[in-house]
């Protein structure tokens, strides 16, 4: 007996029950779930059965898109059906081409909704707390602060040198808050001249200035119900500072050339790479605006203040990079890692990423050596360079440049989070306890791998020997 032919993706039938007018074939043994339902509003002259079908279709997971068909004289009922969630309606008699066009629009709509949901899920994964690489005490404090304030509406001021990841923190705040489904709108306040920045932030009316040929929404309106990120806020002109102050106080904006205020529901996250107190003393930044912005400050440490995170960051930047000649992933020598850990990194994480990118591009094999590093970094090779906390950074002068650094050893919790692990948690714990337990576990494994040699372990971890002793003794507590 020959097997039955496969069912089409969907089919029309007069013999199917109303909910199955457009029905998908079962997949993988699962019950069919319609993506699109086409139903008449009336199957007899007394009851609008189509409204019941509409309700059932909208209760599905995911909800089906519904097109209703109505006869002359029942347009009001059709409009009522659309208010209840119907995608569109067709009035009888209708042409087949009109039905095809309506179906095409409905399916395009469902595809767009599915893609939007997928992209937002990916964004939430990308900007989880753990995606900010780091396990140093100062970074753990940043994680704790983000966790506590992400779901509030308070204005946040992110403080940190250039290249420390201020926008990454702003995105983590947004995508871990209840505003995550609304827009995240970033703008660099130092990148635009004053008149253009004013139009970008607040919008303008047609004809308000030369070149304003259409009405334009400002970024505050574009970020409605979401978050606007004002980077380099210290560079904003005094005039724009006064307008921003009104937005923060009254929650309303006025477009250029418009006298009518527009209410906005937006969370403001600002960032600066220079002390605003200095700007206030110089008279270039408003003190009242500073206090409005500085509701909850989040200071980010420079990379030289968390040298133990450098191996984690190097491993993260090299992850997935494959040498074009050997088709093998890159590795790093211990001597090269020692140089990286001793360098002061005035450009912070961004400079480190660029240095690793350059080294990977110039490396002749799959092993990055000290000579592959940028000259200004390689020139700082002398051993014993002091760290930011006054302790000598880990050095190993006797190790030749051919000895490899174990980049892919068991990662710290911060590095592991970058891998995007989606395993469900059975017994969630606080971020503080998780980081402490994982750090202890990692230290134990590294000590076992180094056969109890603390100097070797300190080099592997990228910390000073004094820091390692402190962590092993349990004195380094939060």
C-alpha positions in Angstrom: 0.0 0.0 0.0 1.6 3.3 -1.1 2.0 6.0 1.6 -0.5 8.9 1.6 0.7 12.0 -0.1 1.9 14.8 2.2 -0.6 17.4 3.3 -0.2 20.9 1.8 1.0 23.7 4.1 -2.6 24.9 4.4 -5.8 24.1 2.6 -9.4 25.4 2.3 -12.3 23.0 2.9 -16.0 23.3 3.3 -16.0 20.2 5.4 -13.7 21.4 8.2 -15.1 22.9 11.4 -15.0 26.7 11.4 -11.8 27.0 13.4 -10.0 24.9 10.8 -10.9 26.8 7.7 -7.2 27.4 7.3 -5.4 24.5 8.9 -1.7 23.5 9.0 -0.6 19.9 8.8 0.7 18.4 12.0 4.5 18.6 12.5 6.6 16.1 14.5 3.5 14.4 15.8 2.1 17.6 17.3 -1.4 18.8 17.0 -1.9 21.4 14.2 -1.9 25.0 15.3 -3.3 27.5 12.8 -1.3 30.5 12.0 -4.1 32.2 10.1 -7.9 31.7 10.5 -10.5 32.9 7.9 -14.0 32.8 9.2 -17.5 34.2 8.3 -19.1 36.2 11.1 -22.4 34.6 10.6 -23.1 30.9 10.0 -26.9 31.3 10.6 -29.1 34.4 10.8 -29.2 34.7 14.6 -25.7 34.3 16.0 -22.3 35.7 15.1 -20.4 32.4 15.5 -17.3 34.1 14.0 -16.8 36.1 17.2 -16.5 32.8 19.2 -13.9 31.5 16.7 -12.1 34.8 16.9 -11.8 34.5 20.7 -10.6 30.9 20.5 -8.0 31.8 17.8 -6.7 34.7 19.9 -6.3 32.4 22.9 -3.9 30.1 21.1 -0.2 30.2 21.8 1.0 31.9 19.7 -2.3 33.6 18.8 -3.6 33.1 15.3 -4.2 36.0 12.9 -7.9 36.2 12.0 -9.6 37.5 8.9 -13.4 37.8 9.2 -15.8 37.8 6.3 -19.1 39.7 6.5 -22.1 40.5 4.4 -23.7 43.8 3.6 -25.3 45.4 6.6 -23.0 43.9 9.3 -20.0 46.3 8.9 -20.5 47.5 12.5 -20.1 44.0 13.7 -17.0 43.5 11.6 -15.5 46.7 13.1 -16.3 45.3 16.6 -14.5 42.1 15.6 -11.4 44.1 14.7 -11.5 45.8 18.1 -11.4 42.3 19.6 -8.3 41.5 17.7 -9.2 40.6 14.1 -6.5 41.5 11.6 -8.9 42.6 8.8 -12.3 41.9 7.3 -13.7 41.4 3.8 -17.2 42.3 2.7 -19.1 39.8 0.6 -19.1 39.5 -2.3 -15.3 39.8 -2.7 -12.8 38.9 -5.4 -10.3 36.1 -5.0 -7.4 38.5 -5.7 -8.6 40.6 -2.7 -8.6 37.5 -0.5 -5.1 36.6 -1.7 -3.8 40.1 -0.9 -5.4 40.1 2.5 -3.9 36.6 3.3 -0.5 37.8 2.1 -0.6 40.8 4.3 -1.7 38.8 7.3 1.1 36.2 6.9 3.7 39.0 6.4 2.4 40.5 9.7 2.8 37.2 11.6 6.3 36.8 10.1 7.3 40.3 11.3 5.9 39.7 14.8 7.8 36.4 15.1 11.0 38.0 13.9 10.6 40.9 16.3 10.0 38.5 19.2 13.1 36.5 18.2 15.3 39.6 17.9 14.2 40.9 21.3 15.0 37.5 22.9 18.4 37.6 21.4 19.0 41.1 22.6 18.0 40.1 26.1 20.5 37.2 26.0 23.2 39.5 24.7 22.7 42.2 27.4 22.2 40.0 30.4 24.3 41.1 33.5 26.8 38.3 32.8 27.6 39.6 29.4 29.8 42.3 31.0 33.0 40.4 31.3 34.7 40.6 34.7 35.1 39.0 38.1 37.1 41.5 40.0 35.7 42.9 43.2 34.9 46.3 41.7 33.1 44.7 38.7 31.1 42.5 41.1 30.0 45.7 42.8 28.9 47.0 39.3 26.9 43.8 38.7 25.2 44.2 42.1 24.2 47.8 41.4 22.8 46.9 38.0 20.8 44.1 39.5 19.3 46.4 42.1 18.4 49.4 39.9 17.6 47.9 36.5 13.9 47.6 37.0 13.4 51.1 38.5 12.6 54.3 36.7 15.3 56.3 38.4 17.7 58.3 36.3 21.2 56.7 36.1 24.5 58.4 35.6 27.3 56.0 34.4 30.8 57.3 35.2 33.9 55.9 33.6 36.9 56.6 31.4 36.6 56.1 27.7 36.5 52.5 26.7 35.2 51.1 30.0 31.9 49.9 28.6 29.4 52.6 29.6 27.0 51.9 26.8 27.1 48.2 27.6 26.0 49.0 31.1 23.2 51.2 29.8 21.9 48.4 27.5 22.1 45.9 30.4 20.0 48.3 32.5 17.4 48.6 29.7 17.1 45.0 28.6 16.8 43.7 32.1 14.0 46.1 33.0 10.3 46.1 32.4 11.0 48.6 29.5 12.9 45.9 27.6 10.2 45.6 24.9 10.3 49.3 24.1 13.1 51.1 22.2 16.6 51.7 23.5 17.8 54.9 21.8 21.5 55.9 22.2 23.0 59.2 21.1 26.5 60.6 21.6 26.0 64.3 22.6 29.6 65.2 21.6 29.1 63.9 18.0 26.7 66.6 16.8 26.7 70.4 16.7 24.3 72.2 19.0 21.5 73.0 16.6 21.5 69.6 15.0 21.6 67.9 18.5 18.6 70.0 19.6 16.6 68.8 16.6 17.7 65.2 17.1 16.7 65.1 20.8 13.5 67.1 20.7 12.3 67.1 17.1 11.1 70.0 15.0 8.1 71.4 13.1 8.1 71.8 9.4 9.5 75.2 8.4 11.0 75.9 11.8 14.4 76.4 10.2 16.1 76.2 6.8 16.0 72.6 5.7 13.1 71.6 8.0 10.8 70.4 5.1 8.9 67.9 7.2 7.8 67.4 10.8 10.3 65.3 12.7 10.0 63.3 15.9 12.8 63.7 18.4 14.7 60.8 20.0 12.8 61.4 23.3 9.5 60.6 21.4 11.2 57.7 19.5 12.2 56.2 22.9 8.6 56.3 24.3 8.1 53.8 27.1 11.8 52.8 26.7 15.2 54.2 27.5 17.3 57.0 26.0 21.1 56.9 26.6 22.8 60.3 26.5 26.5 59.5 26.1 29.1 62.2 26.8 26.5 64.4 28.6 29.2 66.8 29.8 29.7 68.1 26.2 26.1 69.4 26.0 25.8 73.2 25.5 24.2 75.3 28.4 21.1 76.0 26.3 20.4 72.3 25.7 21.2 71.6 29.3 18.3 73.9 30.3 16.0 72.1 27.9 17.0 68.7 29.2 16.5 69.8 32.8 12.8 70.7 31.9 12.4 67.2 30.3 13.6 65.6 33.5 11.5 67.8 35.7 8.2 67.9 33.7 8.5 64.8 31.6 7.6 66.8 28.5 9.4 68.0 25.4 8.8 70.8 22.9 9.8 70.4 19.3 11.8 73.2 17.7 9.3 75.7 16.3 6.4 74.3 18.4 4.8 75.8 21.5 2.8 72.7 22.4 4.4 70.4 25.0 4.4 66.6 24.4 4.4 64.3 27.3 7.0 61.5 27.2 7.5 58.4 29.3 11.2 57.7 29.0 13.9 56.6 31.3 17.1 58.6 31.0 20.6 57.0 31.4 23.4 59.4 31.0 27.2 58.8 30.8 30.3 60.9 31.1 34.0 60.2 30.9 35.1 63.3 32.9 34.1 64.5 36.3 31.0 66.8 36.0 32.0 68.5 39.3 34.9 70.0 37.5 32.6 71.2 34.7 30.4 72.8 37.4 33.3 74.7 38.9 34.3 75.9 35.4 30.7 77.2 34.8 30.1 75.0 31.8 27.6 72.5 33.4 24.5 73.3 35.3 24.6 72.2 39.0 20.8 71.6 39.1 21.0 69.4 36.1 23.9 67.4 37.6 21.7 66.6 40.7 18.9 65.6 38.4 21.1 63.2 36.5 23.1 61.9 39.4 20.2 60.2 41.1 21.9 56.8 41.0 25.6 56.9 40.0 27.3 53.7 38.7 31.1 54.2 38.5 33.0 51.8 36.2 36.7 51.0 37.1 39.4 51.4 34.6 41.1 48.2 33.3 44.2 49.0 35.3 42.1 48.8 38.4 41.0 45.2 37.6 44.0 43.5 36.1 42.8 40.1 37.1 40.1 40.4 34.4 42.5 40.8 31.6 42.9 37.1 30.9 39.1 36.7 30.9 38.8 39.6 28.4 41.6 38.2 26.2 40.0 34.8 26.1 36.6 36.5 25.2 38.1 38.5 22.4 40.0 35.5 20.9 37.0 33.2 21.2 35.9 32.2 17.7 38.9 33.7 16.0 40.6 31.2 13.7 43.9 31.6 12.0 43.3 31.8 8.2 46.4 29.6 7.4 46.2 26.9 10.0 42.4 27.0 10.5 43.0 26.6 14.2 41.9 28.9 17.1 44.5 31.4 18.4 46.5 30.8 21.5 48.6 33.2 23.5 52.0 32.7 25.2 52.5 33.3 28.9 55.0 36.0 28.2 52.5 37.9 26.0 49.9 37.6 28.7 52.3 38.9 31.3 52.9 42.0 29.2 49.2 42.5 28.8 48.6 42.2 32.5 51.4 44.7 33.3 50.3 47.4 30.8 48.3 50.3 32.2 45.6 50.4 29.4 44.8 54.1 29.2 42.2 53.2 26.5 40.8 50.5 28.8 38.8 47.5 27.4 38.4 49.1 23.9 42.2 49.4 23.7 42.7 45.8 24.8 40.2 44.6 22.2 42.0 46.5 19.4 45.4 45.2 20.6 44.1 41.6 20.4 42.5 42.2 17.0 45.8 43.6 15.7 47.8 40.7 17.2 45.5 38.1 15.6 45.7 39.8 12.2 49.6 40.0 12.2 50.3 36.6 13.9 52.0 34.3 11.4 50.8 31.1 13.2 48.0 30.4 15.6 50.2 31.4 18.7 50.2 35.1 19.5 53.7 36.0 20.9 55.0 39.2 22.6 56.3 40.5 19.2 52.8 40.4 17.8 51.5 42.9 20.3 51.4 46.7 19.4 54.9 48.2 19.9 53.8 50.7 22.6 52.5 47.7 24.6 55.4 45.4 23.9 57.8 48.1 25.0 56.4 47.8 28.6 57.8 44.3 29.0 60.1 44.8 32.0 59.1 42.5 34.8 57.8 43.7 38.1 55.6 46.6 37.0 53.4 47.7 39.9 49.7 47.3 39.7 47.1 50.0 40.4 46.8 48.9 44.0 50.5 49.1 44.6 51.1 45.4 44.5 53.6 44.0 42.0 51.8 42.4 39.0 52.4 38.7 38.4 55.7 38.1 36.5 57.6 35.0 35.4 60.9 36.0 33.9 62.2 32.4 33.6 59.3 31.3 31.4 60.2 31.3 27.7 58.0 33.0 25.1 57.0 29.6 23.7 55.1 28.5 26.9 51.4 28.8 26.2 48.9 30.5 28.5 45.8 28.3 29.2 43.2 30.6 27.7 40.6 27.9 27.6 40.9 26.6 31.2 37.7 26.5 33.2 36.3 30.0 33.0 35.3 32.3 35.8 31.5 33.0 36.1 31.8 36.2 34.2 33.6 34.6 31.3 31.2 31.7 31.3 28.3 34.0 31.0 29.6 35.3 27.7 29.0 31.8 26.2 25.3 32.3 26.3 24.5 29.2 28.5 20.7 28.7 28.4 20.5 25.8 30.9 17.5 26.4 33.2 18.3 27.2 36.8 16.9 24.8 39.3 17.7 26.7 42.5 18.6 30.3 41.6 20.8 32.2 44.1 21.8 35.8 44.5 24.4 37.1 42.1 26.7 37.8 45.1 26.6 34.2 46.3 26.9 32.8 42.7 30.1 34.9 42.0 31.7 34.0 45.4 31.0 30.2 44.9 32.2 30.1 41.3 35.3 32.1 42.1 36.2 29.7 44.9 35.6 26.7 42.6 37.7 28.2 39.9 40.6 29.0 42.3 40.5 25.4 43.5 40.7 24.0 40.0 43.6 26.3 39.0 45.6 25.4 42.1 45.1 21.7 41.3 46.2 22.2 37.7 49.3 24.1 38.9 50.0 21.3 41.5 49.9 23.8 44.4 52.4 26.2 42.9 51.0 29.6 43.9 53.4 31.6 41.8 52.3 29.7 38.7 48.7 29.9 39.7 48.9 33.7 40.1 50.3 34.0 36.6 47.5 31.8 35.2 44.9 33.9 37.0 46.6 37.2 36.0 46.7 38.5 39.6 49.5 39.3 42.0 50.8 36.7 44.5 49.5 38.8 47.4 46.0 38.9 45.9 46.0 35.2 45.4 47.1 34.6 49.0 44.3 36.9 50.2 41.6 35.1 48.1 42.8 31.6 49.2 42.7 32.7 52.9 39.2 34.0 52.6 40.1 37.6 53.5 38.9 39.0 50.2 35.2 39.1 51.1 32.5 41.3 49.7 
